[in-house]
Amino acid sequence: MRIAYSVETVRAAERELMARLPEGALMQRAAAGLAAACADLLGRVYGSRVALLVGSGDNGGDALYAGARLARRGAGVTAVLLNPDRAHQGGLAALRAAGGRAVSAEGGRADTDGGEAAADWGEAAVARADLVIDGIVGIGGKGGLRPDAERLVRAVRGIAVAVDLPSGVDADTGEVRGSAVRADATITFGAYKPGLLIDPAHTHAGALRLIDIGLDAHLPADPDVEALQHEDVAALLPRPMPESDKYRRGVVGVVAGSARYPGAAVLAVSGALRGGAGAVRYVGPAADDVISRFPETLVHTGPPAKAGRVQSWVVGPGLGDGAAAKHSLDDVLASDVPVLVDADGLHLLPTGSDLRKREAATVLTPHAGEAAALLGVSREEVESGRLAAVRALSERYGATVLLKGSTTLIAAEHQPVRVNPTGTGWLATAGSGDVLSGLIGSLLATGLPARDAASVGAYLHGLAARRATTPHGAPIAAYDVSTALTDTWRDVLA
């Protein structure tokens, strides 16, 4: 599992560790890891050209010491100093001693023979570099890049490597308020930071590499954000016992579809059939459509309370907004089993409903627009601050919330937010959310806790979409995702 900690937590751990180490030892560990990672990206260090974008913080020091190590291996290294008077003096001395040079981003004195202004030298060095190390702003930086830094970043033509995180992104939230570095790789130290895992900042980070600098013993057991990996999902997947029957494996009820949207019922059922439950019970007006596609489905015209016993409910996809739809939602929420509310069910949910009053768990699965309506804010506010939005929804409604998007987030009260790492842009297609709802509802019926069911469902859903688009990526329909779920499940367990 990838785990991420807030800036405050990381800095506290660093202070504890530094108190036990010789002065400067922690920065040297970081610089060594950074230099090794850059060497791997270059392939051949000797004769390569490297530019360092150096700010006034410790990230600038990391970049300078890493540049010194690369210079000693034969790279031509130029440090472009955005604030020469506040550059890390030890790192600057080490770079010069190793044969590197420094120029000022603002013009003025430089380690050159004269001629061109230092600012011209700096921009030219960046443009010519095979690899550029972004050490402009550290993990405490807020807001976008300043104009002089932005100008240099625009000149990058080679591999862009961010030190700890891309400059201009918010380490704690993943927000990007202004221009920011778009790195090909980010080398982060000690622990992942939430912004590296959450969009929009995640899209700026490129490939992630974590360097162990000895912080683990000083970090708390519970992170701020976590992301499941294959082995975590495999451990959570339900497995039938030899004595299991279809009812012991769990029955998921699906309340979905309408005369206008019968396909939503079909797609939700398709996901539910592949989520591990022993049976799917469909309730609604699209029974004929469901049975014609999936004859194994149990069907009932409703209301849900009279359809038969289930271990979980999915309500909302394609349900419509009439009185019958509202009655179905109320009926399901009055039950004593876990409930997933999606799509039209979210529109019918009274704003600010306290779902803590329910006897069992509730899962809400909004996209950004639905989340905005539930919170009473703009869609842009949700999309720019996804972490804050999903936490606010979970706290306000007392539910487990899965916020769909390029990086899907899952929040439950008093627990770390989970980030799904498997999403793909090809999932942005009509009906894919209906498949996800059915899948998660089925996992709930097997007995998985709400947070785990939502996390595992999102993980499998994303992998199934990737499998359906391979090898080169191609448009897919929602039903393609559901049909890929069985092989995806098998791959995770392999």
C-alpha positions in Angstrom: 0.0 0.0 0.0 1.2 3.5 -0.8 0.7 5.8 2.2 1.0 9.6 2.2 1.4 12.1 5.1 0.7 15.8 5.4 3.5 18.3 5.3 3.2 19.0 9.0 3.5 15.3 9.8 6.5 14.8 7.5 8.3 17.8 8.9 7.8 16.7 12.5 9.2 13.3 11.6 12.2 15.0 9.9 12.9 17.1 13.0 12.9 14.0 15.2 15.3 12.2 12.8 17.6 15.1 12.3 18.0 15.4 16.1 19.6 11.9 16.0 21.9 12.5 13.0 25.0 14.6 12.3 24.1 18.0 10.8 23.3 17.8 7.1 23.1 14.0 7.0 19.4 13.9 6.1 20.0 16.2 3.1 22.9 14.0 1.9 20.6 10.9 2.0 18.0 12.7 -0.1 20.6 14.0 -2.5 22.2 10.6 -2.9 18.8 9.1 -3.7 17.9 11.9 -6.1 21.3 11.6 -8.0 20.9 7.9 -8.3 17.4 8.2 -9.7 18.5 10.9 -12.2 21.4 8.7 -13.3 18.9 5.9 -14.0 16.8 8.2 -16.1 19.8 9.5 -18.0 21.2 6.1 -18.7 24.6 7.5 -19.4 25.8 10.2 -17.0 29.2 11.0 -18.4 28.9 13.7 -21.0 25.2 14.5 -20.3 24.0 18.0 -19.6 22.0 18.7 -16.4 20.4 21.9 -15.3 19.3 22.6 -11.8 16.4 25.0 -11.1 17.4 26.1 -7.5 15.1 28.0 -5.1 15.9 29.1 -1.6 14.6 26.1 0.3 15.9 22.7 1.2 14.7 21.4 -2.1 17.3 23.7 -3.7 20.0 22.2 -1.4 18.9 18.7 -2.4 19.2 19.6 -6.1 22.6 21.2 -5.6 24.1 18.3 -3.7 22.6 15.9 -6.3 24.1 18.0 -9.1 27.5 17.8 -7.4 27.3 14.0 -7.4 26.3 14.0 -11.1 29.1 16.4 -11.9 31.7 14.1 -10.2 30.4 11.4 -12.6 31.2 13.5 -15.6 27.9 15.4 -16.3 28.0 19.0 -17.2 25.9 20.6 -14.5 24.6 24.2 -14.4 22.6 25.5 -11.5 20.2 28.3 -12.3 19.7 30.3 -9.0 16.3 32.0 -8.7 17.4 33.7 -5.5 21.3 33.7 -5.4 21.6 35.4 -2.0 19.4 32.6 -0.4 20.7 29.6 -2.2 22.0 26.8 0.0 25.6 27.7 0.5 26.9 24.2 1.3 25.3 22.7 -1.7 26.5 25.5 -3.9 30.1 25.1 -2.7 29.8 21.3 -3.3 28.6 21.8 -6.8 31.4 24.2 -7.7 34.0 22.0 -6.1 32.8 19.1 -8.3 33.2 21.2 -11.5 29.6 22.5 -11.8 28.7 26.1 -12.4 26.0 28.5 -11.2 24.2 31.3 -13.0 21.6 33.7 -11.7 18.0 33.6 -13.1 17.8 37.3 -12.6 21.0 38.4 -14.4 24.2 39.5 -12.8 27.2 37.6 -11.7 27.7 34.0 -12.9 30.3 31.3 -13.0 31.1 32.2 -16.7 33.7 34.1 -18.7 31.2 37.0 -19.2 29.5 38.0 -22.4 25.9 37.1 -22.2 23.8 38.1 -19.3 23.4 35.4 -16.6 19.7 35.1 -17.2 20.4 34.3 -20.9 22.9 31.7 -19.8 20.4 30.2 -17.4 17.6 29.8 -19.9 20.0 28.5 -22.5 21.3 25.9 -20.0 17.8 24.7 -19.3 16.9 24.5 -23.0 20.1 22.5 -23.8 19.9 20.1 -20.8 19.2 16.4 -21.2 17.7 16.5 -17.7 16.4 19.3 -15.6 16.0 19.0 -11.8 13.2 21.1 -10.3 14.3 22.3 -6.9 12.4 25.6 -7.0 9.9 25.2 -4.2 9.6 22.7 -1.3 6.7 20.9 0.1 5.6 24.0 2.0 5.1 26.0 -1.2 1.7 27.6 -1.9 0.4 29.0 -5.1 1.7 28.9 -8.6 5.2 29.6 -10.0 6.5 33.1 -10.1 7.2 34.7 -13.5 11.0 34.1 -13.5 10.5 30.5 -12.5 7.7 30.0 -15.0 9.9 31.4 -17.8 12.7 28.9 -17.0 10.2 26.0 -16.8 8.9 26.8 -20.2 12.4 26.4 -21.6 12.7 22.7 -20.5 13.2 20.3 -23.4 14.8 17.4 -21.7 13.6 15.1 -18.9 12.0 17.1 -16.0 12.6 15.6 -12.5 10.9 17.2 -9.5 12.5 17.2 -6.1 10.0 15.9 -3.6 7.0 17.3 -5.6 6.6 19.5 -8.7 6.9 23.1 -7.8 3.6 25.0 -7.9 1.4 22.2 -6.6 0.0 21.9 -3.1 1.6 19.0 -1.3 -1.3 18.5 1.2 -4.3 18.8 -1.1 -3.3 18.2 -4.7 -4.5 21.6 -5.7 -2.8 23.6 -8.4 -3.4 27.4 -8.1 -1.5 28.8 -11.1 1.3 27.5 -13.2 3.3 24.5 -12.0 6.0 22.2 -13.2 4.9 19.1 -15.2 7.5 16.5 -14.3 8.3 13.3 -16.1 9.3 11.9 -12.7 9.1 13.0 -9.1 11.6 11.7 -6.6 10.1 12.1 -3.2 11.8 11.5 0.2 10.7 9.6 3.3 7.0 9.4 2.5 4.5 10.2 -0.2 2.7 13.5 0.1 -1.1 13.5 -0.6 -0.8 15.9 -3.5 1.4 13.4 -5.4 -1.5 10.9 -5.5 -4.5 13.3 -6.1 -5.4 15.2 -9.2 -4.9 17.8 -10.5 -1.4 17.7 -8.9 -1.0 14.0 -9.6 -1.0 14.7 -13.3 2.0 17.0 -12.8 4.1 14.4 -11.0 4.8 11.9 -13.7 6.4 8.6 -12.5 6.8 8.5 -8.7 9.8 7.1 -6.9 10.1 7.0 -3.1 13.5 7.4 -1.5 13.9 5.9 2.0 15.7 8.4 4.2 14.9 6.7 7.5 11.6 8.4 8.4 9.4 5.3 8.9 10.1 5.0 12.6 9.1 8.6 13.2 5.8 8.6 11.2 2.4 7.8 12.8 0.7 4.5 12.1 -2.3 6.2 10.4 -1.5 8.2 7.2 -3.5 11.0 5.8 -4.0 9.3 2.5 -3.4 5.8 1.2 -3.7 3.9 -2.1 -4.3 0.2 -2.4 -2.0 -2.0 -4.5 -2.6 -5.4 -6.0 -1.7 -7.4 -2.9 -4.0 -5.3 -0.8 -6.9 -5.8 -3.1 -6.2 -9.6 -3.4 -6.3 -9.9 0.4 -9.8 -8.2 0.5 -11.5 -10.1 -2.4 -14.3 -12.4 -1.1 -13.8 -16.1 -1.6 -16.6 -18.7 -1.3 -16.2 -21.5 1.2 -16.8 -25.1 0.3 -20.1 -25.0 2.2 -21.2 -21.7 0.6 -24.5 -21.5 -1.3 -25.8 -18.5 -3.2 -27.5 -17.0 -0.2 -24.6 -17.4 2.1 -22.4 -15.6 -0.5 -24.8 -12.7 -0.3 -27.7 -11.3 -2.4 -27.5 -7.7 -3.7 -30.6 -5.8 -4.5 -30.5 -3.4 -7.5 -33.2 -0.6 -7.7 -32.4 1.1 -11.0 -33.7 1.9 -14.4 -36.9 3.5 -15.7 -38.9 3.6 -18.9 -36.5 6.3 -20.1 -33.3 4.6 -18.9 -33.7 0.8 -18.9 -30.1 0.4 -19.9 -28.9 1.7 -16.5 -30.6 -1.2 -14.8 -28.9 -3.7 -17.2 -25.5 -2.1 -16.6 -25.8 -2.0 -12.8 -26.9 -5.6 -12.8 -24.0 -6.6 -15.1 -21.6 -5.1 -12.5 -23.4 -6.7 -9.6 -23.2 -10.2 -11.2 -19.4 -9.9 -11.3 -18.8 -8.6 -7.8 -18.8 -11.8 -5.8 -22.3 -12.0 -4.5 -24.2 -15.2 -4.9 -27.3 -13.7 -6.5 -28.7 -10.4 -7.8 -32.2 -9.3 -7.1 -33.5 -6.6 -9.5 -36.4 -4.3 -8.5 -37.9 -1.9 -11.0 -39.7 -1.4 -14.3 -36.8 -2.7 -16.5 -37.3 -6.3 -15.5 -37.8 -7.6 -19.1 -34.6 -5.8 -20.3 -32.6 -7.3 -17.4 -34.0 -10.8 -17.8 -33.4 -10.8 -21.5 -29.7 -10.1 -21.0 -29.1 -11.8 -17.6 -31.6 -14.7 -17.1 -30.0 -15.6 -13.8 -31.3 -12.4 -12.2 -34.1 -12.5 -9.6 -36.7 -9.9 -10.5 -39.5 -8.1 -8.7 -41.7 -5.2 -9.7 -41.4 -3.6 -6.2 -41.5 -1.9 -3.8 -38.0 -2.9 -2.6 -39.3 -3.7 0.9 -41.4 -6.6 -0.5 -38.9 -7.9 -3.0 -37.2 -10.4 -0.7 -34.2 -10.5 1.6 -30.9 -9.0 0.5 -27.6 -8.3 2.1 -27.1 -4.9 0.4 -29.0 -2.5 -1.9 -27.9 -0.4 -4.9 -30.3 2.4 -5.7 -30.3 5.3 -8.2 -28.9 4.5 -11.6 -31.4 5.7 -14.2 -34.2 5.8 -11.6 -35.7 9.1 -12.6 -37.0 11.8 -10.3 -40.7 11.0 -9.9 -42.6 10.0 -6.8 -42.1 6.3 -7.4 -38.3 6.9 -7.5 -38.4 8.9 -4.2 -40.4 6.2 -2.6 -37.9 3.5 -3.7 -35.0 5.5 -2.2 -36.9 6.0 1.1 -37.8 2.3 1.2 -34.2 1.2 0.7 -32.7 3.7 3.2 -35.2 2.4 5.8 -33.6 -1.1 5.5 -31.1 -2.5 7.9 -28.5 -3.5 5.3 -25.7 -1.5 3.6 -27.0 0.8 0.8 -25.1 2.4 -2.1 -26.8 5.5 -3.5 -25.8 6.7 -7.0 -26.9 9.0 -9.8 -30.6 9.9 -9.5 -30.6 8.6 -6.0 -28.2 11.3 -5.1 -30.4 14.0 -6.7 -33.3 12.7 -4.6 -31.3 12.6 -1.4 -32.3 15.6 0.9 -29.4 18.0 1.2 -27.5 17.5 4.4 -29.2 14.2 5.3 -27.6 12.6 8.3 -27.2 9.0 7.2 -25.6 8.1 10.6 -29.1 7.4 11.8 -29.2 4.3 9.6 -28.4 1.0 11.2 -26.0 -0.1 8.4 -23.4 1.6 6.3 -24.3 4.0 3.4 -22.1 4.6 0.4 -22.5 7.7 -1.8 -20.9 7.6 -5.2 -21.1 11.1 -6.8 -19.2 12.6 -9.7 -18.0 16.2 -9.3 -21.2 17.8 -10.4 -23.3 15.7 -8.0 -20.8 16.3 -5.2 -21.1 20.1 -5.9 -24.9 19.9 -5.6 -24.7 17.9 -2.3 -22.3 20.4 -0.9 -24.0 23.5 -2.3 -20.8 24.7 -4.0 -19.6 25.0 -7.6 -18.4 22.1 -9.7 -15.1 24.0 -10.2 -14.6 24.2 -6.4 -15.0 20.4 -6.2 -12.7 19.6 -9.1 -9.9 22.0 -7.9 -10.1 20.7 -4.3 -11.1 17.1 -4.5 -9.6 16.0 -1.2 -11.4 18.7 0.8 -14.6 17.9 -1.1 -14.7 14.2 -0.4 -13.8 14.7 3.3 -16.6 17.4 3.6 -19.2 15.1 2.0 -18.3 12.2 4.3 -18.5 14.4 7.4 -21.7 16.2 6.4 -23.7 13.1 5.4 -22.1 10.5 7.8 -21.4 8.1 4.9 -18.6 6.5 3.1 -18.2 8.7 0.0 -16.6 7.7 -3.3 -15.9 10.8 -5.4 -15.5 9.7 -9.0 -12.9 11.4 -11.3 -9.5 11.0 -12.8 -8.3 10.0 -9.4 -11.2 8.5 -7.5 -11.2 9.2 -3.8 -12.9 7.3 -1.0 -13.5 8.9 2.4 -15.0 7.5 5.6 -15.1 9.4 8.8 -12.0 9.2 11.1 -10.1 7.1 8.5 -7.4 7.9 5.9 -8.8 8.9 2.5 -8.1 6.3 -0.1 -7.0 7.1 -3.6 -7.7 4.7 -6.4 -4.6 4.4 -8.7 -6.1 2.4 -11.5 -8.4 4.9 -13.3 -8.2 5.7 -17.0 -9.7 8.4 -19.1 -11.4 5.7 -21.2 -13.8 5.2 -18.3 -15.4 8.6 -19.1 -18.2 7.0 -21.0 -22.0 6.7 -20.4 -23.0 3.9 -18.1 -19.6 3.1 -16.6 -20.7 4.5 -13.3 -23.7 2.2 -13.3 -21.4 -0.8 -13.6 -19.3 0.5 -10.7 -22.3 0.9 -8.5 -23.4 -2.7 -9.1 -19.9 -4.0 -8.5 -19.5 -2.2 -5.2 -23.0 -3.2 -4.1 -22.2 -6.8 -4.8 -19.0 -6.5 -2.7 -21.1 -5.0 0.1 -23.4 -8.0 -0.1 -20.5 -10.4 0.4 -19.7 -8.7 3.8 -16.9 -6.3 2.9 -17.0 -3.1 5.0 -18.2 -0.1 3.1 -14.8 1.6 2.7 -13.2 -1.6 1.5 -16.0 -2.5 -0.9 -15.8 1.0 -2.4 -12.0 0.9 -2.7 -11.9 -2.6 -4.1 -14.7 -1.9 -6.5 -13.0 1.2 -7.9 -9.7 -0.6 -8.2 -11.2 -3.5 -10.2 -13.3 -1.2 -12.3 -10.3 0.8 -13.4 -8.2 -2.3 -14.1 -11.1 -3.8 -16.1 -11.2 -0.6 -18.2 -7.5 -0.8 -18.8 -7.8 -4.4 -19.8 -10.6 -3.7 -22.2 -8.6 -0.9 -24.0 -5.3 -2.8 -24.3 -2.8 -3.1 -25.9 -2.8 0.4 -27.5 -5.9 2.1 -26.0 -9.2 2.3 -27.7 -12.7 3.6 -27.0 -14.8 1.2 -24.9 -18.4 1.0 -23.8 -19.6 0.5 -20.3 -20.6 -3.1 -20.9 -17.0 -3.8 -22.1 -15.9 -2.9 -18.6 -18.3 -5.3 -16.9 -17.3 -8.2 -19.2 -13.6 -7.6 -18.4 -14.2 -7.8 -14.6 -13.9 -11.6 -14.4 -10.5 -11.8 -16.0 -9.4 -8.7 -14.0 -10.4 -10.4 -10.7 -8.3 -13.5 -11.8 -5.3 -11.2 -12.6 -5.4 -9.6 -9.2 -5.4 -13.0 -7.5 -2.6 -14.5 -9.7 
